[in-house]
Every structure is written in structure tokens, then in C-alpha cells.
């Protein structure tokens, strides 16, 4: 693993907290919903500070499709009378306006997510259907967050509206569509056609208690402000000294729910400080770094990063080394690195960067189809998203449940995400991890990613699919292909490292790195996407080699569907094996 210990130490020593503190002081005064004046103020603040620091910045003004929740009204009628409950509609749900949706409540018991990595799972409670489905024609009441998989499943089952009981005292804001970024004419149909609201746990428990006493009815109204909105998207580019066309993308969102200090003002502060530090050492950076602040994360399902992926697809495809996502660093109590996301090929890089920067161990979580990972289908390697977290045991002691940011703090996506959620000394630690990682990627002679490790992860997944298919689909040839490719990549990389160590000319080294990027463009989409390159898969949980994931449920499927599923899997197997042959061709160039 490449290291420049002196330069990395210089970068860590350069980290200061003055700009970070000033940004938090400014952002605590702003409710940064996308398309609003406060978000624009925040974007212009970032630009003004970058200009004051002498850092070159380009301000893009994309039009993004945004859905801002306004309010909801929820009235409950029981034998004992009628009462109103506080409720919030998630972004991208149906806006009823003044015309209510009414119906009998059908309670479907569910369980809350056990951890960050299971937040996007489809709960068992949402599965089901059939002509006698009790959900059909009723309003569903269930526990959990209004995640796209659950909302879509209940809508398909015929629910006319949905009520989600959140686990704590607060309602957490969210978004309920699986559409990633701006809708297309094909994907707009995935926008929920039924109204959805969320309530807190005490109100939910009281409502559950009403169910055995007789029919409970609900009347629901929702208001959302939705449409195309002009947003600001600042991007810094710090040009490298040796290979300036090759670049790393470092990014995070600056829109928020409420004041959003832990999600994601601390991340915005980190990005601003990284821009300052890296600009100050620009003469010692070999490759280019782009630093971007996204709008539309929370109310557009990653609309800003998706716009950037669409608009600069050619540059990302040809020259992007990796993308590093910064979301919710520097939060109170977040001293552990037990649930850090990175792709398998970045494992050695990320573990060593955290260890060398802080002297602590870390544990990998496979990146979710979430955050601003809007680049998977183009194919650069992705690393980080959430970084430090409150230790798992401490979260249990505090009685916290799984959330998707704020370092695990329960204030995530609520009005309580205020200054007490931030911890500048923890932000300093996280910044040390970021600058160490970034310097290693920018200055490594060869891109520091082990794609044999990615192939090994895929091989392990395919082995589970093979076992689950129980002989109905033959995965053995693919398993042999993956084993052979892992060996081939390992051999090629050893030879490439030896060539560079022996003093390969600049043109030869650049050609080797171009091969590494072309391999990434084949293997990253294979491991993380279902759809075509340059498209954007739905925001639903995907397993490794997701084209083949249907094999996991093959033998449990209705017998009349199994043969059809086998045909589909055979075709997907052909696609996967063709991709592996393409990787071999790249290695042989």
C-alpha cells in the first residue's frame, strides 16, 4: 500500500477548525431545504468563503426535481370519538391538498431496523398480497420508516394510504420514492400514488391499542411543494501537478432537514476545510481533486449528485479515479469506526488510512444503495459515506435505534439536529482520516485499489446463489470464471507494480492506470448495479452481483414461476460472464 507519511502528516497538521466553526455558526441560522432562499444563502456562503480563501470554485445552477413536505393532517375516528394526531408527510409522497383520503385502518405489525445496513431492507410485514389481502382498500398502519421498498410494496398490495410509526418521540423526515435523481418518463410511474404520513411512537402505540376495540378509521390530508427548482451546486477543482486529467471526486450534500447540523452541516464544514488544506498543498498533489456540495439530497433523492453524474458523465467515465462521500462526520460521541462503507477493492486503503491517521481499527459495511453514491453505474470505486459513529454498545445503552446519519444520534432528520449534535474535535479526527485517504489516492503511482478483492466478494456471493438455486441453475462455470479472473488480476497488478517500481516511463504508468480505471468501469457496475451504465437504479437494497440476486429466492418462488426465473437467470449469467471476458481483454492489452 502506497504511503507518503511525511506528506500525510503535513496534511493532518494543516487541519484547523476556524472555518468549520464559522460555517456551523452560519448554517445554524438556515433551514436549508432545496429550492429555498435559505439553501441559496448557504450555497453562496460556501462560494464566498472559498473565494476569500483563494480556492477556485465553479457555481453550477441546475434545475432539479424537488419535493418539499409542507404539512399533513391526520384525524382518527374510533367508537370513543375523533382526535387529531401530529403527522408529517415524507418527500415524494402524494399531495392530496384539501381533498382527504379516508378509510379503515389495517394494522400490520412490523419490526424496526436492527442497524444502519438494514434500514433499506423490505420488512417481512410488507410482503404478501392475493385476492384476500386485508390491506387492499384500507389504510395501512405499521412500524418503521417510510422507506421506498415498504411504501411500494403496500401500494402494490392495494393500500389506499399509509401511516408509519416511528420508533421515538420525534418524527424523522424522509423521502419515500425509489426514483433516483430527477424522474424520467419511464421512472415517474414509481412515484407513490397514495398519501403517506409518519407519526411518533407514543401516538402510534395509542393507535395500535385502539384496533382491538373496534373499527378505527382515518382521514388524511397531505401538502407537498413539488416541481423543478433552480439550485446552486458549487464545485472546487484543485489541479494535480503530474496527471491533472485524472481526478478524485470528494463530495457531500449541503441541503438539510431543518438546521441539519449533524446531517450535514458538519460534512459541509469538512469539505470546506479539505478545500482549504488541499489548495494549500496543491504543488505536492500529483492528481486533481474535485470537491462538490450537492443540493437536492434530502428532497430530491440525491438530485444534485445525479445531475452531476449525468452532466459530466464523459469526464467521470474517462478520468475519475474514485468518489469519496462525506455525510454526518464530527458528531457528538461518534468515536467508533465500526460501520464504515467502502467497496471491497478499497479495503486495504481505507483500513490503513483510518489506522494510520487515528491508531484505531475499523470495520467495513458494504455500501448501500443510498447516500450520494450516484456514480456506481458509471463505475468509479466508492468509499465512505458515514464515517465515525457512536459505538454500537453505547447506542444500545442510550436506547437509540438505527438511523441513517448524525453519527448514530437520535436527532437525525428531526428539529433536534442542532449545535449539541456537533463535536469539532471529533470532526478534526474525521478530517485526519479524509486527508490521509485523499493524499494516498491522489499521489499513489498506481491507483490503490485491489480489484481481485472485488472479484473475490462476487465469487462468495455467487457461491451462495449457487447453493440457493439447488441445481436448477448451474453457476459452476461462472464460479470458475471468477476464480480465474481473481488470479489474473493479482498477477497483472504484481507485474504492473514491478514495472512502476523499476521506473516505468510516465506514458507507461498512465496507460497502466487507464487500464485500472477501465477494469473498474466493468467490475463496479457488475457488483453494484442492475441497470445499464449511465442509468440510475432505484433506491432499493441490492446484494452483490445484483443481476443474479433472484437466485436467492428461486426455490421459494411459486412453482409456476420457477422455470421463467431460470430462463431470466441464464440470460443474466451470460451478461456477467461476458463482462468478465471483457476484463480479461483489458488485462491483455
C-alpha positions, 0 to 999 in steps of 0.5 A, spaced: 500 500 500 502 506 497 504 511 503 507 518 503 507 519 511 511 525 511 506 528 506 500 525 510 502 528 516 503 535 513 496 534 511 493 532 518 497 538 521 494 543 516 487 541 519 484 547 523 477 548 525 476 556 524 472 555 518 468 549 520 466 553 526 464 559 522 460 555 517 456 551 523 455 558 526 452 560 519 448 554 517 445 554 524 441 560 522 438 556 515 433 551 514 436 549 508 431 545 504 432 545 496 429 550 492 429 555 498 432 562 499 435 559 505 439 553 501 441 559 496 444 563 502 448 557 504 450 555 497 453 562 496 456 562 503 460 556 501 462 560 494 464 566 498 468 563 503 472 559 498 473 565 494 476 569 500 480 563 501 483 563 494 480 556 492 477 556 485 470 554 485 465 553 479 457 555 481 453 550 477 445 552 477 441 546 475 434 545 475 432 539 479 426 535 481 424 537 488 419 535 493 418 539 499 413 536 505 409 542 507 404 539 512 399 533 513 393 532 517 391 526 520 384 525 524 382 518 527 375 516 528 374 510 533 367 508 537 370 513 543 370 519 538 375 523 533 382 526 535 387 529 531 394 526 531 401 530 529 403 527 522 408 529 517 408 527 510 415 524 507 418 527 500 415 524 494 409 522 497 402 524 494 399 531 495 392 530 496 391 538 498 384 539 501 381 533 498 382 527 504 383 520 503 379 516 508 378 509 510 379 503 515 385 502 518 389 495 517 394 494 522 400 490 520 405 489 525 412 490 523 419 490 526 424 496 526 431 496 523 436 492 527 442 497 524 444 502 519 445 496 513 438 494 514 434 500 514 433 499 506 431 492 507 423 490 505 420 488 512 417 481 512 410 485 514 410 488 507 410 482 503 404 478 501 398 480 497 392 475 493 385 476 492 384 476 500 389 481 502 386 485 508 390 491 506 387 492 499 382 498 500 384 500 507 389 504 510 395 501 512 398 502 519 405 499 521 412 500 524 418 503 521 420 508 516 417 510 510 422 507 506 421 506 498 421 498 498 415 498 504 411 504 501 411 500 494 410 494 496 403 496 500 401 500 494 402 494 490 398 490 495 392 495 494 393 500 500 389 506 499 394 510 504 399 509 509 401 511 516 408 509 519 410 509 526 416 511 528 420 508 533 421 515 538 418 521 540 420 525 534 418 524 527 424 523 522 423 526 515 424 522 509 423 521 502 419 515 500 420 514 492 425 509 489 426 514 483 433 516 483 435 523 481 430 527 477 424 522 474 424 520 467 418 518 463 419 511 464 421 512 472 415 517 474 410 511 474 414 509 481 412 515 484 407 513 490 400 514 488 397 514 495 398 519 501 403 517 506 404 520 513 409 518 519 407 519 526 411 518 533 411 512 537 407 514 543 401 516 538 402 510 534 402 505 540 395 509 542 393 507 535 395 500 535 391 499 542 385 502 539 384 496 533 382 491 538 376 495 540 373 496 534 373 499 527 378 505 527 378 509 521 382 515 518 382 521 514 388 524 511 390 530 508 397 531 505 401 538 502 407 537 498 411 543 494 413 539 488 416 541 481 423 543 478 427 548 482 433 552 480 439 550 485 446 552 486 451 546 486 458 549 487 464 545 485 472 546 487 477 543 482 484 543 485 489 541 479 494 535 480 501 537 478 503 530 474 496 527 471 491 533 472 486 529 467 485 524 472 481 526 478 478 524 485 471 526 486 470 528 494 463 530 495 457 531 500 450 534 500 449 541 503 441 541 503 438 539 510 432 537 514 431 543 518 438 546 521 441 539 519 447 540 523 449 533 524 446 531 517 450 535 514 452 541 516 458 538 519 460 534 512 459 541 509 464 544 514 469 538 512 469 539 505 470 546 506 476 545 510 479 539 505 478 545 500 482 549 504 488 544 506 488 541 499 489 548 495 494 549 500 498 543 498 496 543 491 504 543 488 505 536 492 498 533 489 500 529 483 492 528 481 486 533 481 481 533 486 474 535 485 470 537 491 462 538 490 456 540 495 450 537 492 443 540 493 437 536 492 439 530 497 434 530 502 428 532 497 430 530 491 433 523 492 440 525 491 438 530 485 444 534 485 449 528 485 445 525 479 445 531 475 452 531 476 453 524 474 449 525 468 452 532 466 459 530 466 458 523 465 464 523 459 469 526 464 467 521 470 467 515 465 474 517 462 478 520 468 475 519 475 479 515 479 474 514 485 468 518 489 469 519 496 462 521 500 462 525 506 455 525 510 454 526 518 462 526 520 464 530 527 458 528 531 457 528 538 460 521 541 461 518 534 468 515 536 467 508 533 469 506 526 465 500 526 460 501 520 464 504 515 462 503 507 467 502 502 467 497 496 471 491 497 477 493 492 478 499 497 479 495 503 486 495 504 486 503 503 481 505 507 483 500 513 490 503 513 488 510 512 483 510 518 489 506 522 494 510 520 491 517 521 487 515 528 491 508 531 484 505 531 481 499 527 475 499 523 470 495 520 467 495 513 459 495 511 458 494 504 455 500 501 448 501 500 444 503 495 443 510 498 447 516 500 450 520 494 453 514 491 450 516 484 456 514 480 456 506 481 453 505 474 458 509 471 463 505 475 468 509 479 470 505 486 466 508 492 468 509 499 465 512 505 459 515 506 458 515 514 464 515 517 465 515 525 459 513 529 457 512 536 459 505 538 454 500 537 454 498 545 453 505 547 447 506 542 444 500 545 445 503 552 442 510 550 436 506 547 437 509 540 435 505 534 438 505 527 438 511 523 441 513 517 446 519 519 448 524 525 453 519 527 448 514 530 444 520 534 437 520 535 436 527 532 437 525 525 432 528 520 428 531 526 428 539 529 433 536 534 439 536 529 442 542 532 449 545 535 449 539 541 449 534 535 456 537 533 463 535 536 469 539 532 474 535 535 471 529 533 470 532 526 478 534 526 479 526 527 474 525 521 478 530 517 485 526 519 482 520 516 479 524 509 486 527 508 490 521 509 485 517 504 485 523 499 493 524 499 494 516 498 489 516 492 491 522 489 499 521 489 499 513 489 503 511 482 498 506 481 491 507 483 490 503 490 485 499 489 485 491 489 480 489 484 481 481 485 478 483 492 472 485 488 472 479 484 473 475 490 466 478 494 462 476 487 465 469 487 462 468 495 456 471 493 455 467 487 457 461 491 451 462 495 446 463 489 449 457 487 447 453 493 440 457 493 438 455 486 439 447 488 441 445 481 436 448 477 441 453 475 448 451 474 453 457 476 459 452 476 462 455 470 461 462 472 464 460 479 470 458 475 470 464 471 471 468 477 476 464 480 480 465 474 479 472 473 481 473 481 488 470 479 489 474 473 488 480 476 493 479 482 498 477 477 497 483 472 497 488 478 504 484 481 507 485 474 504 492 473 507 494 480 514 491 478 514 495 472 512 502 476 517 500 481 523 499 476 521 506 473 516 505 468 516 511 463 510 516 465 506 514 458 507 507 461 504 508 468 498 512 465 496 507 460 497 502 466 492 506 470 487 507 464 487 500 464 485 500 472 480 505 471 477 501 465 477 494 469 473 498 474 468 501 469 466 493 468 467 490 475 463 496 479 457 496 475 457 488 475 457 488 483 453 494 484 448 495 479 442 492 475 441 497 470 445 499 464 451 504 465 449 511 465 442 509 468 440 510 475 437 504 479 432 505 484 433 506 491 432 499 493 437 494 497 441 490 492 446 484 494 452 483 490 452 481 483 445 484 483 443 481 476 443 474 479 440 476 486 433 472 484 437 466 485 436 467 492 429 466 492 428 461 486 426 455 490 421 459 494 418 462 488 411 459 486 412 453 482 409 456 476 414 461 476 420 457 477 422 455 470 421 463 467 426 465 473 431 460 470 430 462 463 431 470 466 437 467 470 441 464 464 440 470 460 443 474 466 449 469 467 451 470 460 451 478 461 456 477 467 460 472 464 461 476 458 463 482 462 468 478 465 471 476 458 471 483 457 476 484 463 480 479 461 481 483 454 483 489 458 488 485 462 491 483 455 492 489 452 
